[in-house]
Amino acid sequence: MECEKKMKLGLLVLILCEVCITAFLPCIHGVRLPYPQERALEKAPEYLERLVGVETEKNVMGEKQPRELSGSNPLLLTEGLQNVLRGLLKEGVAVSDSDSVSKKTVSEQDSSWWLPKVYVSGNILGERETVHGGQHINTHSPKLTGRLQELDGLARTLKTAPQPHAGKDSIYQEKYFQQIMDHFGFSKHGNQTYSQRYLFSDKYWDKGFGPIFFYTGNEGDIWVFAENSGFIVELAAEQQALIIFAEHRYYGTSLPFGKKSFEKSNIGLLTVEQALADYGVLIKALKKQYNAENCPVVVFGGSYGGMLSAFMRIRYPNIVAGALAASAPVLSTAGLGDSTQFFKDVTQDFYCSSPICVNAIRDGFQQIKTLYEQQAYEQISSKMSLCSLPISIEDLNQLYQFVRNAFTVLAMMDYPYSTNMSAPLPANPVEVACQKILNAADHVTGLRDISGMLYNSSGELICYDIYKLFHSCADPTGCGTGPASQSWDYQACTEINLLYDSNGETDMFPKIPFTDDMRQTYCSLRWGVQPRKDWLSMQYWAEDLSGASNIIFSNGDLDPWAGGGIRKNLSATLIAINIEGGAHHLDLRASNPADPPSVRKAREMESFIIQQWVKAARLEKAFNQLSKIKCLSCVTL
């Protein structure tokens, strides 16, 4: 009898092994996708039937609701077996305690839906001892009954979640977590903490079972990212997930030293490593707090946040099952690639809209240069609506960067509908910008009008203070303004490599170099630090990513950051999704009628892959639990 039980347990272990081994599907549109495990899910009820007498039939997916388990229904199952059974049930399976269920009912059901449906017969989950295979198994266990009732949904089919709504006043609660200030030091700050902000929504969560979708906040207020990442909400509604948006330390209100956080003596705790540790600690704490220890975690992020999501999977694979890294320039920020790539790609966006537009932009900058050489400062100021005269070479370079930054943002935010992330922008802002300069009285005035799309969308400014509206920093693509600009400037001076320059040949901008020496000089004066150019490459693998797994790298071909990211598959589990007509992490945004077909397809693929990660993580956890069990007869609940 003991031997027979071990053989039955081994049978279930074998099917779990099969699920792990058969992990991939053939290529779909050139992208290898994880195996959806339909075969395993179809076979698993059969194996459970052979193991404990569970019967199967087709699911007609009608309105009929299965009866709930009665008060003292027992079954001798380990927690691992419970998780496997529950995973099957949650994938479109129902439970019945009816003694009348038999295999005969399979042929009598409507065969229009073929999803596994598990019936737990009364002679298995009944009020009495169950006889199976001629042997008596003690199935009386009130603990199991309580556990099954806690699982909230074991005996019901999946419900369709309501449509998500964006905005602060809809689904998110703002919360704070007492986070360790220094995860890697034990003396200076000890176990001091700071208040890390995060946004929380369990609106669509299947409590205790649904996955956790965790956004790795990047360089700004976390509300901004939550309000512009509607795809995560849509996906959570579809997959019944808990949503967490975590704010990055030293941004928004998550300031370890309050208003003094940006002082040189305090800003040293702003590193990628500390931020990742913040997220890991927060995830583990929230999983414990909400009884979600068995809920798989998938991380999401866009741009720098996308880098962080990929890094989380690399650094903490024990915590994170997979990562969607949207528009993540993991190569260029690691110091790899061509320094001319970024502004060349910005230029390409405008060229694709109109080659004549690019010529007009070049001419506008040339006219400014000519006027400056003629010392026609008032004319430059008048045409560009400046608040002061550009009388020095520093003023001229500041003006160039001020205007170039506007083009950078327009290229990044070139969405097919109006948005309000960096600024209120119209649909297809690159096309609108080209129309402005081509319709302007002259090309310098056209540059002013394009700059106004970013800096003066309200129309309230009567002149541009170019030093106030644009802060020159260690990131040539722009650090923004306000406290966040200081944090990002520091990161660009330490770990994040942003050595981009324009040259007027491969791009449409004036020649503005930004070399290693220039960066080192600036960073030494501003923050008293020297950049470590090779650090990200060593820490997070850069071009050697093939050893990682379960990361989606998505990029749009309109996004100037795409050239610094992963554009082709690195393995069967390191998947590149390229989005034709897609701007900066367009796939993370909420669905919109104006979306190109490419991003709709990308989201479908991302949804499918993430769902398979979640399934695989659940099965892996169950397998690990089962592997620790020597025999079923030794286990009591």
C-alpha positions in Angstrom: 0.0 0.0 0.0 2.8 2.4 0.9 4.6 1.6 -2.3 1.4 2.2 -4.3 0.9 5.6 -2.8 4.5 6.6 -3.7 3.9 5.4 -7.2 0.8 7.6 -7.5 2.7 10.6 -6.1 5.5 10.0 -8.6 2.9 10.0 -11.4 1.8 13.5 -10.5 5.5 14.6 -10.2 6.0 13.3 -13.8 3.2 15.4 -15.2 4.6 18.5 -13.5 8.0 17.6 -15.0 6.4 17.4 -18.4 4.9 20.8 -18.0 8.3 22.3 -17.1 10.1 20.5 -20.1 7.5 21.3 -22.7 7.8 25.0 -22.2 7.8 26.5 -25.7 5.6 26.9 -28.7 6.7 27.2 -32.3 7.5 30.7 -33.6 4.6 33.2 -33.9 5.4 36.1 -36.2 9.1 35.5 -35.7 8.9 35.5 -31.9 9.2 32.3 -29.8 6.5 32.2 -27.2 6.3 30.1 -24.1 4.3 26.9 -24.4 0.7 27.5 -23.2 0.5 24.2 -21.5 -2.9 23.2 -22.8 -1.6 19.7 -23.2 -0.6 19.6 -19.6 -3.8 21.1 -18.4 -5.9 18.7 -20.4 -3.8 15.8 -19.1 -3.6 16.8 -15.5 -7.2 16.1 -14.6 -6.7 12.6 -16.0 -3.6 12.1 -13.7 -5.5 13.5 -10.8 -8.3 11.0 -11.5 -5.8 8.2 -11.5 -4.3 9.5 -8.3 -7.3 10.3 -6.2 -10.4 9.4 -8.2 -11.2 12.8 -9.7 -13.4 12.7 -12.8 -13.3 15.0 -15.8 -15.8 16.4 -18.3 -16.1 19.2 -20.9 -17.0 22.6 -19.6 -20.1 24.0 -21.4 -19.3 27.5 -20.0 -23.0 28.2 -19.4 -24.7 30.3 -16.7 -25.1 27.3 -14.3 -23.0 27.8 -11.2 -21.4 24.8 -9.6 -22.5 23.9 -6.0 -20.1 25.0 -3.3 -18.2 22.4 -1.2 -20.2 21.3 1.8 -19.2 21.9 5.4 -16.8 19.1 6.2 -15.6 18.0 2.7 -12.2 16.5 3.2 -9.4 15.2 1.1 -5.9 14.1 2.0 -3.9 16.6 -0.1 -0.6 18.4 0.6 -0.5 22.1 0.1 1.4 21.5 -3.1 -1.4 19.2 -4.4 -4.0 21.8 -3.4 -2.1 24.4 -5.4 -2.0 22.1 -8.5 -5.7 21.3 -8.2 -6.6 24.9 -7.6 -4.4 26.0 -10.5 -6.4 23.7 -12.7 -9.7 24.9 -11.4 -8.7 28.5 -11.9 -7.8 27.9 -15.6 -11.5 27.3 -16.4 -12.4 24.4 -14.2 -15.3 23.9 -11.8 -16.0 21.7 -8.8 -19.0 19.6 -7.9 -19.8 17.5 -4.8 -22.4 15.5 -6.6 -22.4 11.7 -6.3 -24.3 11.5 -9.5 -21.4 12.7 -11.7 -20.0 10.1 -14.0 -17.8 9.8 -17.0 -21.0 9.2 -19.0 -21.8 12.9 -18.7 -18.8 13.8 -20.9 -20.6 12.7 -24.1 -23.8 14.3 -23.0 -22.4 17.8 -22.7 -22.3 20.6 -25.3 -18.9 20.1 -27.0 -18.7 23.7 -28.3 -16.3 24.5 -25.5 -13.5 22.1 -24.7 -11.9 23.3 -21.4 -11.0 20.9 -18.6 -13.7 20.6 -16.0 -12.9 18.7 -12.8 -15.6 17.2 -10.7 -14.7 16.2 -7.2 -17.2 13.4 -6.5 -18.9 12.9 -3.2 -17.2 9.6 -2.7 -13.9 11.5 -2.8 -14.8 14.7 -0.9 -17.6 13.2 1.0 -18.5 12.7 4.6 -17.0 9.3 4.8 -13.9 7.3 4.2 -13.1 7.0 0.5 -12.3 3.7 -1.1 -9.9 4.1 -4.0 -8.1 1.2 -5.7 -9.2 -1.2 -3.0 -7.5 0.8 -0.3 -9.0 3.0 2.4 -7.7 6.6 2.6 -8.6 8.8 5.6 -10.1 11.9 3.9 -11.7 13.6 7.0 -9.9 17.0 7.4 -11.8 20.1 8.5 -8.6 22.1 8.0 -8.8 21.4 4.3 -12.4 22.5 4.2 -11.4 25.8 5.8 -8.5 26.2 3.4 -10.6 25.5 0.3 -13.2 28.0 1.5 -10.5 30.6 2.0 -9.4 30.2 -1.6 -12.5 32.3 -2.6 -13.4 31.0 -6.0 -12.5 27.3 -6.0 -16.0 26.3 -6.8 -16.9 29.0 -9.4 -15.9 29.7 -12.9 -13.8 32.8 -13.8 -15.9 36.0 -13.9 -15.4 38.7 -16.5 -13.8 41.7 -14.8 -15.3 45.2 -15.3 -13.6 47.6 -17.6 -10.7 49.6 -16.0 -10.7 53.3 -15.6 -7.7 55.6 -15.6 -7.0 58.4 -13.2 -6.3 59.1 -9.6 -9.9 58.9 -8.5 -10.6 55.4 -9.9 -8.8 52.3 -8.7 -5.6 53.3 -6.9 -5.0 53.9 -3.2 -1.9 55.8 -2.2 0.1 54.1 0.5 3.5 54.3 2.2 6.0 51.7 3.3 8.8 52.1 5.8 11.7 51.1 3.6 15.2 50.4 4.6 17.4 53.5 3.9 20.6 51.6 3.1 20.3 48.0 2.1 24.0 47.4 1.8 25.4 49.2 4.8 25.1 48.4 8.5 26.9 51.2 10.3 26.2 54.7 9.1 22.5 54.4 8.7 21.9 51.2 10.5 18.3 50.1 10.0 16.9 53.6 9.5 13.9 53.8 7.2 12.2 56.3 4.9 8.7 56.5 3.6 8.4 54.9 0.2 5.2 55.7 -1.7 3.4 53.1 -3.7 0.0 52.9 -5.4 -2.2 49.9 -4.7 -5.2 48.4 -6.4 -6.9 45.1 -5.7 -10.0 46.0 -7.7 -9.5 43.1 -10.1 -7.5 40.8 -7.9 -8.5 37.2 -7.2 -7.3 37.5 -3.6 -4.6 35.1 -2.6 -4.4 33.5 -6.0 -4.2 36.1 -8.8 -0.7 37.3 -9.9 0.9 40.5 -8.8 1.7 43.1 -11.4 4.4 45.4 -10.1 5.5 48.5 -11.9 9.2 49.5 -11.1 8.9 53.2 -10.8 11.4 55.4 -12.7 12.6 59.0 -12.6 9.5 60.9 -11.5 6.3 61.0 -9.6 4.7 57.6 -9.5 1.2 58.9 -10.3 2.5 60.1 -13.7 3.5 56.5 -14.7 0.3 55.0 -13.3 -1.8 57.3 -15.3 0.1 56.6 -18.5 0.3 52.8 -18.1 -3.3 51.7 -18.7 -2.3 48.4 -20.4 -1.3 47.1 -16.9 -4.8 47.9 -15.6 -6.4 46.2 -18.6 -4.2 43.1 -18.2 -4.9 43.0 -14.5 -8.7 43.0 -15.2 -8.1 40.1 -17.7 -5.8 38.1 -15.4 -7.3 39.1 -12.1 -4.1 40.6 -10.8 -3.1 42.8 -7.9 -1.5 46.1 -9.1 1.4 47.9 -7.4 3.1 51.0 -8.7 6.2 51.6 -6.6 7.9 55.0 -6.5 11.7 55.2 -7.0 13.7 56.5 -4.1 14.6 60.2 -4.4 11.7 60.9 -6.7 8.2 62.2 -6.0 7.6 62.0 -2.3 9.9 59.1 -1.6 12.7 61.2 -0.3 15.0 59.5 2.2 16.2 62.8 3.7 13.2 65.0 2.9 14.1 68.3 1.3 17.8 67.6 2.1 17.8 64.5 0.0 19.5 66.4 -2.9 22.5 67.6 -0.9 25.8 66.0 -1.8 26.2 64.4 1.6 22.8 62.7 1.3 22.3 61.8 -2.3 24.8 58.9 -2.3 22.0 56.4 -1.5 20.5 57.0 -4.9 21.7 54.0 -6.9 20.1 51.4 -9.2 21.0 48.7 -6.7 19.3 50.4 -3.8 16.2 51.0 -5.9 16.0 47.3 -6.9 16.4 46.3 -3.3 13.6 48.6 -2.4 11.3 46.9 -4.8 12.4 43.4 -3.7 11.8 44.2 0.0 8.4 45.9 -0.8 7.2 42.9 -2.9 8.1 40.4 -0.1 6.4 42.6 2.6 3.2 43.1 0.6 3.0 39.4 -0.3 3.1 38.6 3.4 0.7 41.3 4.4 -1.9 40.3 1.8 -1.4 36.5 2.2 -0.1 36.4 -1.4 3.0 34.3 -0.8 2.0 31.9 -3.6 1.1 34.7 -6.1 3.6 35.0 -9.0 5.0 38.4 -9.5 5.5 40.0 -13.0 7.3 43.4 -13.1 6.6 46.1 -15.7 8.4 49.3 -16.6 8.9 51.8 -19.4 12.2 53.6 -20.4 14.4 53.7 -17.3 11.6 51.8 -15.5 11.8 49.2 -18.2 15.5 48.8 -17.5 14.7 48.3 -13.8 12.1 45.7 -14.6 14.7 43.7 -16.6 17.3 44.2 -13.9 14.8 42.9 -11.3 14.4 39.7 -13.2 18.2 39.4 -13.5 19.0 40.3 -9.9 16.0 38.7 -8.1 14.6 35.8 -10.1 13.6 34.2 -6.8 11.1 37.1 -6.4 10.1 37.9 -10.0 8.7 35.4 -12.5 9.1 37.6 -15.5 9.5 41.2 -16.7 8.1 43.4 -19.5 10.8 46.0 -20.3 9.2 48.5 -22.6 11.5 50.9 -24.4 14.4 50.0 -22.2 17.8 51.2 -23.5 19.7 48.6 -21.6 22.6 48.6 -24.1 23.2 52.3 -24.6 22.9 53.2 -20.9 25.5 50.5 -20.2 27.9 52.5 -22.4 27.5 50.4 -25.6 26.7 51.6 -29.1 27.1 54.7 -31.1 27.0 58.1 -29.4 25.3 59.6 -32.5 22.5 57.1 -32.5 19.9 59.0 -30.4 19.7 62.3 -32.3 20.1 60.5 -35.6 16.9 58.6 -34.7 15.1 61.7 -33.6 16.0 63.2 -37.0 14.7 60.0 -38.7 11.3 60.4 -37.1 10.9 63.9 -38.6 12.4 62.7 -41.9 9.7 60.0 -42.2 7.1 62.6 -41.6 8.6 64.9 -44.2 12.1 65.2 -45.7 11.4 68.8 -46.5 10.7 69.3 -42.8 14.2 68.1 -41.8 15.7 70.6 -44.3 13.7 73.4 -42.8 14.8 72.5 -39.3 18.4 72.4 -40.3 18.0 75.8 -42.0 16.4 77.3 -38.9 19.4 76.3 -36.8 21.8 77.6 -39.4 20.0 81.0 -39.5 20.3 81.3 -35.7 24.0 80.6 -36.0 24.4 83.2 -38.8 22.5 85.8 -36.8 24.7 85.1 -33.8 27.9 85.5 -35.8 26.5 88.8 -37.1 25.8 89.8 -33.4 22.1 90.2 -34.3 21.2 89.1 -30.8 18.0 91.2 -30.7 16.8 89.6 -33.9 17.4 86.1 -32.5 15.6 87.1 -29.3 12.7 88.5 -31.1 12.2 85.6 -33.5 12.6 83.0 -30.8 10.6 85.1 -28.1 13.4 84.9 -25.6 13.3 86.7 -22.3 17.0 87.8 -22.7 19.6 88.3 -25.4 21.8 85.4 -26.3 25.0 87.3 -26.2 27.5 84.6 -25.2 28.5 81.3 -26.7 27.1 79.7 -23.6 23.8 81.4 -24.3 23.8 80.1 -27.9 24.6 76.5 -26.8 21.8 76.8 -24.2 19.4 77.9 -26.8 20.4 75.1 -29.1 19.9 72.5 -26.3 16.6 74.1 -25.3 15.2 73.7 -28.9 16.8 70.3 -29.4 15.1 69.0 -26.2 11.7 70.0 -27.7 12.3 67.8 -30.7 13.5 65.0 -28.5 10.2 65.0 -26.5 8.0 65.3 -29.6 9.8 62.3 -31.1 9.4 60.2 -28.0 5.7 61.2 -27.5 4.7 60.8 -31.1 1.5 59.0 -30.3 -1.5 58.8 -32.7 -3.7 60.5 -30.2 -3.3 63.5 -27.8 -1.5 62.9 -24.5 -0.5 64.8 -21.4 2.6 63.1 -20.0 5.5 65.5 -20.5 3.1 68.3 -21.7 -0.3 68.5 -23.3 0.5 67.4 -26.9 -1.7 66.9 -29.9 -2.0 63.6 -31.8 0.9 62.9 -34.1 3.0 65.8 -32.7 5.9 65.2 -35.1 3.6 65.8 -38.1 2.1 68.9 -36.3 5.6 70.2 -35.7 6.5 69.8 -39.3 3.4 71.7 -40.4 4.3 74.5 -38.0 7.8 75.1 -39.4 6.7 74.7 -43.0 3.9 77.2 -42.5 5.9 79.7 -40.5 7.0 83.1 -41.8 10.6 81.9 -41.6 12.4 78.8 -40.2 13.7 80.5 -37.0 10.1 81.5 -36.1 9.2 77.9 -37.0 11.7 76.6 -34.4 10.1 78.9 -31.8 6.6 77.5 -32.6 7.8 74.0 -32.3 9.5 74.7 -29.0 6.2 76.2 -27.8 4.5 72.8 -28.2 6.5 71.6 -25.3 7.3 74.7 -23.2 4.2 76.8 -23.8 1.3 74.5 -24.6 -1.0 76.7 -22.5 0.0 79.8 -24.4 0.5 81.7 -21.2 4.2 82.5 -21.6 5.1 85.7 -23.3 8.8 84.8 -23.6 11.1 81.9 -23.0 13.6 81.8 -20.1 15.8 79.2 -21.7 17.8 78.6 -18.5 14.7 78.1 -16.4 12.8 76.0 -18.8 15.7 73.7 -19.7 18.4 72.5 -17.3 21.7 71.5 -18.9 22.9 68.4 -17.2 24.7 65.0 -17.5 21.9 63.8 -19.8 22.0 65.5 -23.2 18.4 64.3 -23.9 17.2 66.4 -21.0 16.9 66.0 -17.2 13.7 67.9 -16.9 13.1 70.5 -14.2 12.3 70.5 -10.5 13.7 68.2 -7.8 13.5 65.1 -10.1 16.0 66.7 -12.5 18.6 66.8 -9.7 18.1 63.1 -9.0 18.3 62.1 -12.6 21.4 64.3 -13.1 23.1 62.5 -10.3 22.2 59.1 -11.7 23.6 60.2 -15.1 26.8 61.2 -13.3 27.3 57.8 -11.6 25.8 54.6 -13.2 23.6 55.6 -16.1 25.6 56.4 -19.3 23.9 58.9 -21.6 26.8 60.0 -23.8 24.8 61.2 -26.8 25.8 64.1 -29.0 24.5 65.8 -32.2 26.9 66.6 -35.1 24.8 68.3 -37.8 25.7 65.6 -40.3 23.9 62.4 -39.3 21.2 64.5 -37.6 19.5 67.9 -38.1 20.9 69.6 -35.0 23.8 71.9 -34.4 27.1 70.2 -33.4 26.9 69.8 -29.6 29.5 67.3 -28.3 29.2 65.4 -25.0 32.3 63.3 -24.3 33.5 61.2 -21.5 35.9 64.0 -20.4 33.1 66.6 -20.5 30.9 64.3 -18.4 33.6 63.7 -15.8 34.4 67.4 -15.5 30.8 68.3 -15.1 30.0 65.6 -12.6 33.0 66.3 -10.5 32.0 70.0 -10.2 28.3 69.4 -9.8 28.2 66.4 -7.5 31.8 65.6 -6.5 31.7 62.2 -8.2 33.3 60.4 -11.1 31.1 58.2 -13.4 31.7 54.4 -13.4 31.0 53.8 -17.1 31.4 50.0 -17.0 29.4 49.3 -13.8 25.9 48.7 -15.4 27.4 46.4 -18.0 29.0 44.3 -15.3 26.1 44.3 -12.9 23.3 43.7 -15.3 25.0 41.8 -18.1 24.3 44.2 -21.0 25.4 42.4 -24.2 25.7 39.1 -22.2 22.0 38.9 -21.4 21.6 35.4 -22.9 22.0 33.9 -19.5 18.8 35.5 -18.2 15.2 34.4 -18.9 11.6 35.5 -19.0 12.1 39.1 -20.2 10.1 40.8 -23.0 11.9 43.7 -24.6 9.4 45.8 -26.5 10.4 48.8 -28.7 8.6 51.1 -31.1 10.4 52.1 -34.3 9.4 55.8 -33.8 11.2 55.8 -30.4 14.7 57.3 -30.4 15.5 55.2 -27.4 14.9 52.0 -29.3 18.3 52.0 -30.9 19.9 51.5 -27.4 17.7 48.5 -26.6 17.2 44.8 -27.5 15.7 44.5 -31.0 16.0 40.8 -31.6 15.3 37.6 -29.7 18.3 36.5 -27.6 16.7 33.2 -26.6 13.4 31.4 -26.4 12.6 33.3 -23.2 14.3 36.6 -24.0 11.8 38.0 -26.5 12.0 41.1 -28.6 8.8 42.7 -29.8 9.2 45.5 -32.3 6.2 47.7 -32.8 5.9 49.4 -36.2 4.6 53.0 -35.8 5.2 52.8 -32.0 6.6 55.7 -30.0 8.1 55.6 -26.5 6.6 52.5 -24.6 3.3 52.9 -26.5 2.4 49.3 -25.6 2.2 50.2 -21.9 -0.4 52.9 -22.6 -4.2 52.1 -22.4 -5.8 50.8 -25.5 -7.0 53.6 -27.8 -9.1 53.5 -31.0 -6.2 55.3 -32.8 -3.7 52.6 -31.9 -1.9 51.0 -34.9 -2.6 47.3 -35.4 1.1 46.6 -34.5 0.7 47.7 -30.9 -2.6 45.8 -30.5 -0.8 42.7 -31.7 2.1 43.4 -29.4 -0.2 43.7 -26.4 -1.8 40.4 -27.3 1.5 38.7 -27.4 2.6 40.3 -24.1 -0.6 39.2 -22.4 -0.2 35.6 -23.7 3.4 35.4 -22.6 2.8 36.8 -19.2 -0.1 34.4 -18.6 2.3 31.5 -19.4 4.9 32.9 -17.0 2.3 33.0 -14.3 1.1 29.4 -15.0 4.7 28.1 -15.1 5.5 29.9 -11.8 2.5 28.3 -10.1 3.4 24.8 -11.3 7.1 25.3 -10.4 6.1 26.2 -6.9 3.8 23.2 -6.6 6.5 21.0 -7.9 9.1 22.3 -5.5 6.7 21.7 -2.6 5.9 18.2 -3.8 9.6 17.4 -4.2 10.1 17.9 -0.5 7.5 15.2 0.4 8.6 11.7 0.9 5.2 10.0 1.2 1.6 11.0 1.2 0.8 8.8 4.3 3.2 10.9 6.4 1.3 14.1 5.7 -1.5 15.4 7.8 -3.4 18.7 7.4 
